[in-house]
């Protein structure tokens, strides 16, 4: 699904709307990541930084790479980190084929973005190089029956997501069902 998100101020009204917390449950999602102090996290498709800022402020205070493909979003994220004094939040300009992470991370978090990534099997195969040994890939994306989100044809079942990620060298390691509108799927690199 190709879609432009090049007006951060407009999208911030939706992405950072406090009402989102009621169904997105960001504190519970962050708890599910089981982050430790000293770790690094990539928030791919960070948008205006809804999760990135919360990750940076979390108790583990990880290094957070807020990754987005839109240059205007990257500028917005840089400005937001400065305004909020988040020295551990670094905005990263993604390319069409990868996140361009400056260093490997312990966790990759992809929220509501899976359906926007073209050539997912190839993308996630390359992404494995950016995840530290023992690290995790966490996908949070809309259920088919969610009352909001992308058009239904751009929503995937856990089996569909897992099938693509298996092809990219990942194995489903866990699933949490506390989100009312989304799946939360945890993957690890397949041992070969």
C-alpha positions in Angstrom: 0.0 0.0 0.0 1.7 3.2 -1.2 0.7 6.3 0.8 2.4 9.6 1.5 2.7 10.9 5.0 4.5 14.2 4.1 2.6 16.7 6.3 3.7 15.9 9.9 1.7 18.6 11.5 -1.5 17.2 10.0 -0.6 13.6 10.9 0.4 14.5 14.4 -3.3 15.4 15.1 -4.2 11.8 14.4 -1.1 9.8 15.3 -0.5 11.6 18.6 -4.2 12.1 19.6 -4.4 11.2 23.3 -7.6 9.2 22.5 -5.3 6.7 20.7 -3.9 5.5 24.0 -7.3 3.9 24.9 -7.0 1.3 22.1 -3.2 1.4 21.4 -2.3 0.7 25.0 1.3 2.0 24.5 2.5 1.2 28.1 1.4 -2.4 27.7 3.0 -2.7 24.3 6.3 -1.3 25.7 6.0 -3.7 28.6 5.6 -6.6 26.2 9.0 -5.7 24.6 10.8 -6.5 27.9 13.4 -3.9 27.2 16.6 -3.7 29.3 18.8 -0.7 30.2 21.5 -0.3 27.6 19.5 -1.8 24.7 18.7 -0.2 21.4 15.3 -0.2 19.6 14.3 0.7 16.1 10.8 2.1 15.6 10.4 1.6 11.9 7.6 3.7 10.4 7.9 6.0 13.4 5.8 8.8 11.8 5.5 11.6 14.3 7.1 9.6 17.1 4.1 8.4 19.1 5.9 5.2 20.1 9.5 6.5 19.7 9.0 9.2 22.4 7.3 6.8 24.8 10.1 4.2 24.2 12.8 6.9 24.9 11.0 7.9 28.1 10.4 4.3 29.3 12.2 3.0 32.4 14.8 1.1 30.3 15.7 4.4 28.5 17.0 2.5 25.4 18.6 4.2 22.5 15.7 4.7 20.1 16.1 5.0 16.4 13.0 6.6 15.1 13.0 5.5 11.4 10.8 6.9 8.7 11.0 7.1 4.9 9.5 10.6 4.7 12.1 13.3 5.0 9.6 15.7 6.6 8.8 13.1 9.3 12.5 12.7 10.0 12.8 16.5 10.4 9.8 16.5 12.7 11.2 13.6 14.8 14.5 15.4 15.2 12.7 18.6 16.3 10.4 16.6 18.7 13.4 14.9 20.3 15.1 18.3 20.8 11.9 19.9 22.2 11.3 17.0 24.6 15.0 16.7 25.6 15.2 13.1 24.5 18.9 12.7 23.9 18.4 8.9 23.4 16.0 9.4 20.5 17.7 9.6 17.1 15.7 10.2 13.9 16.9 8.0 10.9 16.1 8.5 7.2 15.0 5.1 5.8 15.4 4.1 2.2 12.9 2.1 0.1 14.9 -1.1 0.7 15.8 -0.8 4.4 15.8 1.3 7.5 19.5 2.5 7.3 20.1 1.9 10.9 23.5 3.2 12.1 24.0 0.2 14.4 22.4 -3.2 15.1 19.5 -3.2 17.6 18.0 -5.5 20.2 14.4 -4.9 19.1 12.7 -3.8 15.9 9.2 -2.5 16.5 6.9 -2.0 13.5 3.5 -0.5 14.4 0.8 -0.1 11.8 3.4 -0.1 9.0 3.8 -3.7 7.8 1.3 -3.2 5.0 3.2 -0.1 3.7 6.5 -2.1 3.1 6.9 -3.2 -0.5 8.8 -6.4 -1.2 8.5 -7.5 2.4 10.3 -10.8 2.2 13.4 -9.2 0.7 13.1 -6.2 3.1 12.9 -8.4 6.2 15.6 -10.7 4.9 18.0 -7.7 4.8 16.6 -6.4 8.1 17.9 -9.5 9.9 21.5 -8.0 9.6 20.3 -5.1 11.7 19.1 -7.2 14.6 21.6 -8.3 17.2 21.8 -12.1 18.0 18.9 -13.0 20.2 17.1 -9.9 19.3 13.4 -9.6 18.4 11.2 -8.2 15.6 7.8 -7.1 16.9 4.9 -6.5 14.5 1.8 -4.6 15.7 -0.8 -4.3 12.9 -4.5 -4.0 12.4 -6.8 -7.0 12.6 -9.2 -7.6 9.7 -12.2 -6.7 11.9 -10.7 -3.6 13.5 -13.0 -0.5 13.3 -10.2 1.7 12.0 -7.0 1.3 10.0 -6.1 0.7 6.4 -8.6 -0.8 3.9 -9.3 -4.4 4.8 -7.4 -5.7 1.7 -4.2 -4.2 3.3 -4.7 -6.0 6.6 -3.1 -9.3 7.3 -3.8 -12.3 9.6 -1.1 -13.5 11.9 -0.7 -16.6 9.6 -0.1 -14.3 6.6 2.4 -12.2 8.4 4.2 -15.3 9.8 4.3 -16.9 6.3 6.1 -13.9 4.9 8.5 -13.6 7.8 9.3 -17.3 7.8 10.4 -16.8 4.2 12.7 -13.9 5.4 14.3 -16.1 8.1 12.1 -15.4 11.2 10.2 -17.7 13.4 7.1 -16.7 15.5 8.3 -16.7 19.1 5.2 -15.2 20.8 1.8 -13.6 20.4 -0.1 -11.3 22.7 -3.8 -10.6 22.3 -4.5 -7.7 24.7 -4.8 -5.1 22.0 -8.5 -4.6 20.9 -7.7 -3.6 17.3 -4.3 -5.1 16.5 -2.2 -8.2 16.6 1.1 -8.1 18.5 3.5 -10.7 17.1 7.0 -11.4 18.3 9.6 -13.0 16.0 13.2 -14.1 16.4 15.7 -15.1 13.7 15.3 -18.7 12.6 18.2 -20.9 13.8 19.8 -22.5 10.8 
